[in-house]
Amino acid sequence: MDKELYTWEQVRAYSVIALHNLLNSANDVNLKNMKLFIDPLQTLYGKDGVTEIAKYLIENYKK
């Protein structure tokens, strides 16, 4: 199986999406739960559009 290569922007975008999903869940914010939220993102969001999704989440973030 070939390895997927990601740009730094894509890696950061996947992290933003995972953190957003974790913060909006009923789970505790910790590293174990962060891993649970970041692992499925590779199959849920394609590499091409992930930076735009993260940008949207950041721009529309409400405290």
CYANA upper distance limits for C-alpha pairs under 8 A (distance plus 0.5 A):
  6 TYR  CA     10 GLN  CA      6.48
  6 TYR  CA     11 VAL  CA      6.95
  6 TYR  CA     47 LYS  CA      8.10
  7 THR  CA     11 VAL  CA      6.90
  8 TRP  CA     12 ARG  CA      6.59
  9 GLU  CA     13 ALA  CA      6.50
  9 GLU  CA     51 THR  CA      7.16
 10 GLN  CA     14 TYR  CA      6.68
 10 GLN  CA     47 LYS  CA      7.13
 10 GLN  CA     50 VAL  CA      6.92
 10 GLN  CA     51 THR  CA      6.35
 11 VAL  CA     15 SER  CA      6.85
 12 ARG  CA     16 VAL  CA      6.73
 13 ALA  CA     17 ILE  CA      6.77
 13 ALA  CA     50 VAL  CA      6.56
 13 ALA  CA     51 THR  CA      5.65
 13 ALA  CA     53 ILE  CA      8.14
 13 ALA  CA     54 ALA  CA      5.61
 13 ALA  CA     55 LYS  CA      8.27
 14 TYR  CA     18 ALA  CA      6.66
 14 TYR  CA     38 ILE  CA      7.49
 14 TYR  CA     41 LEU  CA      7.28
 14 TYR  CA     42 GLN  CA      8.40
 14 TYR  CA     50 VAL  CA      7.25
 14 TYR  CA     51 THR  CA      8.34
 14 TYR  CA     54 ALA  CA      7.87
 15 SER  CA     19 LEU  CA      6.55
 15 SER  CA     38 ILE  CA      7.24
 16 VAL  CA     20 HIS  CA      6.53
 16 VAL  CA     54 ALA  CA      6.46
 17 ILE  CA     21 ASN  CA      6.65
 17 ILE  CA     38 ILE  CA      8.42
 17 ILE  CA     53 ILE  CA      8.16
 17 ILE  CA     54 ALA  CA      6.35
 17 ILE  CA     57 LEU  CA      8.00
 18 ALA  CA     22 LEU  CA      6.59
 18 ALA  CA     34 MET  CA      7.33
 18 ALA  CA     37 PHE  CA      5.75
 18 ALA  CA     38 ILE  CA      5.46
 18 ALA  CA     41 LEU  CA      7.94
 19 LEU  CA     23 LEU  CA      6.48
 19 LEU  CA     34 MET  CA      7.37
 19 LEU  CA     37 PHE  CA      8.09
 19 LEU  CA     38 ILE  CA      8.49
 20 HIS  CA     24 ASN  CA      6.74
 20 HIS  CA     57 LEU  CA      8.13
 21 ASN  CA     25 SER  CA      6.80
 21 ASN  CA     37 PHE  CA      7.50
 22 LEU  CA     26 ALA  CA      8.38
 22 LEU  CA     27 ASN  CA      7.30
 22 LEU  CA     29 VAL  CA      7.26
 22 LEU  CA     33 ASN  CA      7.92
 22 LEU  CA     34 MET  CA      7.22
 22 LEU  CA     37 PHE  CA      6.92
 23 LEU  CA     27 ASN  CA      8.33
 23 LEU  CA     29 VAL  CA      7.42
 27 ASN  CA     33 ASN  CA      7.70
 28 ASP  CA     33 ASN  CA      7.57
 29 VAL  CA     33 ASN  CA      6.97
 29 VAL  CA     34 MET  CA      7.51
 30 ASN  CA     34 MET  CA      6.62
 31 LEU  CA     35 LYS  CA      6.75
 32 LYS  CA     36 LEU  CA      7.06
 33 ASN  CA     37 PHE  CA      6.82
 34 MET  CA     38 ILE  CA      6.60
 35 LYS  CA     39 ASP  CA      6.45
 36 LEU  CA     40 PRO  CA      8.07
 37 PHE  CA     41 LEU  CA      7.91
 38 ILE  CA     42 GLN  CA      8.40
 40 PRO  CA     44 LEU  CA      6.86
 41 LEU  CA     45 TYR  CA      6.25
 42 GLN  CA     46 GLY  CA      7.25
 42 GLN  CA     47 LYS  CA      8.30
 45 TYR  CA     49 GLY  CA      7.64
 45 TYR  CA     50 VAL  CA      6.58
 46 GLY  CA     50 VAL  CA      6.68
 47 LYS  CA     51 THR  CA      8.41
 49 GLY  CA     53 ILE  CA      7.03
 50 VAL  CA     54 ALA  CA      6.81
 51 THR  CA     55 LYS  CA      6.59
 52 GLU  CA     56 TYR  CA      6.64
 53 ILE  CA     57 LEU  CA      6.81
 54 ALA  CA     58 ILE  CA      6.68
 55 LYS  CA     59 GLU  CA      6.61
 56 TYR  CA     60 ASN  CA      6.59
 57 LEU  CA     61 TYR  CA      6.32
